[in-house]
Amino acid sequence: MTTLAEKKSPIDKKAVAKSFSKAAESYDKAAIVQKEIADELLGRLAMIDIRPGIILDLGCGTGYCSRKLTKHYSKCDVISMDLAHGMVTKARSKKRWLSKQHFITGDAEAIPLAANSVDVVVSSFALQWCDDLAVALAECWRILRPGGVLLFSIPGLDTLKELKDSWRAADSGVHVNAFPDLHEVGDLLVKNNFHNPVMDMDTLVMRYKSVMALMKDLQQVGAHNVNRDRSKALTPKKALSRLADAYESYRDTDGWLPATYEVVYGYARIAQNKQYSDGAHTYVSVESLKQSIRNTDTSQS
């Protein structure tokens, strides 16, 4: 069986950056699901006993999480980073006066921050846009300090399952982005040296009057089809008609069409004795050295 780490990503990252930059102005109005998931994620962070100095909001979008983080952790520097420059520009325009919020355009698979420089990485519904999730998690591990926290949400395997199934009935093209399985994401955390990862899942169901209303929402948040194998041509009207007909089988007794979001939440920490190697040198945390000295003193006493 092919694992998530071994699969070739179907994502066109240039298309991701372009799509989300284009959606920066319309995002906040349409991002109902994204904001609800972000609130749930930040609520989980608030329950963790941690006093961070630096937080990275990875895949910040228009800065919804970042602004809440700067309010809750008022003495903390919050770095808002996104692959889409348009989103970073929009987030910067919403910055609160005197808040300790900073902005960078960057890739989660090559985070432009030093090793052991961040206390918390928060990423809400963003890591699914990576070419290789394992590389992004390795980057999070690299930049996090010993004892640091990674907290994220990501759409799971059954996200938009109704839309996927209806498109299969309409034609043979690739129309909906692929999402990972909860267990595979957990395995990647372990393989990338995260300490005691915890994974859980929730399901949200949005309701629409038509499949076109759903697709309009996806377009307005920038989350429409960015698969490399997608057709670059306009979708024929006949295919859209077949899609609408197929989706009708999901219409409920109240006259609504459901759109399911399977939300995977992940939490993990960095071990206090973290060691990082850049290939030429190995860096050991100060806390790890102190513990080593204490152990040596104890054995010699």
C-alpha positions in Angstrom: 0.0 0.0 0.0 1.3 3.4 -1.0 1.7 5.8 2.0 1.1 9.5 2.0 4.8 10.1 2.2 5.4 8.1 -1.0 2.6 9.6 -3.1 3.4 12.1 -5.7 1.5 15.3 -4.9 -1.2 16.2 -7.4 -1.0 19.9 -6.3 0.1 22.7 -8.6 1.7 25.0 -6.1 1.9 27.9 -8.5 -1.8 27.6 -9.1 -2.3 27.5 -5.3 -0.5 30.8 -4.8 -2.3 32.4 -7.7 -5.7 31.2 -6.7 -5.4 32.4 -3.1 -3.9 35.7 -4.0 -6.8 36.3 -6.4 -9.3 35.4 -3.6 -7.8 37.7 -1.0 -10.5 40.3 -1.4 -13.5 37.9 -1.3 -12.1 35.4 1.2 -13.4 36.8 4.5 -17.0 37.0 3.3 -17.0 33.3 2.1 -14.7 31.7 4.7 -17.5 30.5 7.1 -16.1 27.0 7.5 -12.5 28.2 7.7 -13.3 30.6 10.5 -15.2 28.0 12.5 -12.3 25.6 12.2 -9.8 28.3 13.1 -11.8 29.2 16.3 -11.9 25.5 17.3 -8.1 25.3 16.8 -7.3 28.4 18.8 -9.6 27.2 21.5 -7.4 24.1 21.8 -4.3 26.2 21.9 -5.7 28.4 24.7 -6.1 25.2 26.9 -2.3 24.4 26.6 -0.1 25.7 29.4 2.4 27.6 27.4 3.8 31.2 27.4 5.2 31.6 23.9 7.6 34.4 22.8 7.2 33.8 19.1 4.3 32.1 17.2 4.2 31.3 13.5 0.7 31.4 11.8 1.6 29.1 8.9 -0.8 29.7 6.0 -2.2 32.8 7.6 -4.6 33.7 4.8 -6.1 37.2 5.5 -4.7 37.0 9.1 -7.8 35.8 11.0 -5.8 33.5 13.4 -2.9 36.0 13.6 -5.1 38.8 14.9 -6.7 36.5 17.5 -3.3 35.3 18.6 -1.9 38.8 19.0 -4.9 39.6 21.2 -4.6 36.5 23.4 -0.8 36.6 23.6 -0.3 40.3 23.7 3.4 40.1 24.6 4.2 37.6 21.9 5.5 38.2 18.4 3.2 36.6 15.8 4.7 35.9 12.3 2.0 35.7 9.6 3.2 33.7 6.7 1.4 32.5 3.5 2.4 31.1 0.1 0.1 33.6 -1.5 1.5 37.1 -1.5 -2.0 38.6 -2.0 -3.1 37.0 1.2 -0.1 38.4 3.1 -0.8 41.8 1.7 -4.4 41.6 2.8 -3.4 40.4 6.3 -1.0 43.3 6.7 -3.7 45.8 5.8 -5.8 44.4 8.7 -3.0 44.7 11.3 -4.0 46.3 14.6 -2.0 49.3 15.5 0.9 48.5 17.8 0.3 44.8 17.6 3.5 42.6 17.4 2.5 41.1 14.1 5.0 40.5 11.3 4.5 39.4 7.7 6.4 37.2 5.3 5.5 35.4 2.0 6.9 31.9 2.2 6.5 28.2 1.5 5.7 25.8 4.3 8.2 23.4 2.7 11.0 25.9 3.0 10.1 28.2 5.9 12.4 31.2 5.9 13.1 31.1 9.6 16.1 29.9 11.6 16.2 26.5 13.4 14.9 26.6 17.0 13.5 30.1 16.7 9.7 29.6 17.2 7.7 28.5 20.3 4.4 27.6 18.6 3.4 26.8 15.0 -0.3 27.2 14.3 -1.7 26.1 10.9 -5.4 26.2 10.2 -6.5 24.5 7.0 -3.3 25.2 5.1 -1.0 22.2 5.1 -3.1 20.4 2.5 -1.6 22.7 -0.2 1.9 21.3 0.2 3.6 19.2 -2.4 5.0 16.9 0.4 3.4 17.1 3.8 6.4 15.2 5.3 8.7 18.0 4.2 6.4 20.7 5.7 6.2 18.8 9.0 10.0 18.4 9.0 10.3 22.2 8.5 8.0 22.8 11.5 10.1 20.5 13.6 13.3 22.3 12.5 12.1 25.8 13.4 10.4 24.9 16.7 12.4 25.2 19.9 12.7 22.4 22.5 9.3 22.0 24.2 7.6 23.9 21.3 4.1 23.1 20.1 2.6 22.3 16.7 -1.1 22.7 16.4 -2.9 22.3 13.1 -6.1 21.5 11.2 -6.3 19.9 7.8 -9.2 18.6 5.6 -9.5 14.8 5.8 -10.1 12.1 3.3 -13.9 12.5 3.1 -13.9 16.3 2.7 -16.3 17.3 -0.1 -17.2 13.7 -0.7 -20.5 14.6 -2.3 -18.8 16.8 -4.8 -16.2 14.2 -5.6 -18.8 11.5 -6.2 -21.0 13.8 -8.3 -18.1 14.8 -10.5 -17.2 11.1 -11.1 -20.8 10.6 -12.4 -20.4 13.7 -14.7 -17.0 13.0 -16.4 -13.6 11.3 -15.9 -11.7 14.5 -15.2 -10.0 15.6 -12.0 -12.1 18.3 -10.3 -11.7 18.0 -6.5 -8.4 18.2 -4.6 -7.2 15.1 -2.8 -6.9 15.2 1.0 -5.0 13.0 3.4 -6.1 10.3 5.9 -5.9 11.0 9.6 -3.8 7.9 10.4 -1.2 8.7 7.7 -0.8 12.3 9.0 -0.3 10.9 12.5 2.4 8.5 11.2 4.2 11.4 9.5 4.3 13.3 12.8 6.0 10.3 14.5 8.4 9.8 11.6 9.4 13.5 11.8 10.3 13.2 15.5 7.4 14.9 17.0 6.7 14.0 20.6 3.4 12.3 21.7 1.2 13.4 18.7 -2.5 13.5 19.3 -4.9 13.3 16.3 -8.7 13.6 16.3 -11.4 14.3 13.8 -14.6 16.3 13.5 -17.2 16.6 10.8 -18.9 19.8 9.6 -21.7 19.9 7.1 -22.5 23.0 5.1 -25.8 23.3 3.2 -26.4 24.9 -0.1 -29.4 25.5 -2.4 -27.4 24.5 -5.5 -24.0 22.9 -6.4 -23.1 26.1 -8.2 -23.4 28.0 -4.9 -21.0 25.6 -3.3 -18.5 26.0 -6.1 -18.8 29.7 -5.9 -17.9 29.6 -2.2 -14.9 27.4 -3.0 -13.7 29.9 -5.7 -14.2 32.9 -3.4 -11.9 31.4 -0.7 -9.4 30.3 -3.3 -9.9 26.6 -2.6 -11.1 25.4 -6.0 -9.4 22.8 -8.2 -5.6 23.2 -8.2 -4.6 19.6 -9.3 -1.8 19.4 -11.8 -4.0 17.1 -13.9 -6.9 19.4 -14.0 -8.2 20.5 -17.4 -7.2 24.1 -18.3 -10.2 24.5 -20.5 -13.6 25.8 -19.4 -15.8 23.0 -18.1 -18.5 22.2 -20.8 -22.1 23.2 -19.8 -23.1 19.6 -20.4 -20.7 18.4 -17.8 -21.9 21.0 -15.3 -25.5 19.9 -16.0 -24.5 16.2 -15.3 -22.8 17.3 -12.1 -25.9 19.2 -10.9 -28.1 16.2 -11.7 -25.8 13.8 -9.9 -25.6 16.1 -6.8 -29.4 16.1 -6.6 -29.3 12.6 -5.1 -27.9 14.2 -1.9 -30.7 16.8 -1.5 -32.3 16.4 1.9 -36.0 16.6 2.9 -35.6 20.3 3.7 -34.4 21.0 0.2 -30.7 21.6 0.9 -27.6 20.0 -0.6 -24.9 19.0 1.9 -21.2 19.6 1.6 -19.2 17.6 4.1 -15.9 18.8 5.7 -14.0 16.1 7.5 -11.6 18.1 9.8 -8.5 16.5 11.1 -6.9 18.2 14.1 -3.3 17.5 15.1 -1.2 18.4 18.2 2.4 17.5 19.0 5.3 18.8 20.9 9.1 19.0 20.4 11.1 17.0 23.0 13.1 19.0 25.5 16.2 17.1 24.4 15.8 18.0 20.7 18.9 17.7 18.6 19.0 19.3 15.2 21.6 18.6 12.4 22.1 20.7 9.3 24.3 18.0 7.8 27.6 19.5 8.9 26.9 20.3 12.6 24.5 19.0 15.3 22.8 21.6 17.5 21.8 20.5 21.0 19.4 22.6 23.0 20.6 24.5 26.2 18.0 22.6 28.2 19.4 19.3 26.9 22.9 20.3 27.9 21.7 21.3 31.4 20.0 18.0 31.8 23.2 16.2 30.7 25.2 18.1 33.3 22.7 17.3 36.0 22.8 13.6 35.1 26.6 13.7 35.2 26.7 15.4 38.6 24.3 12.9 40.0 26.3 9.9 38.7 29.5 11.3 40.2 28.1 12.1 43.6 
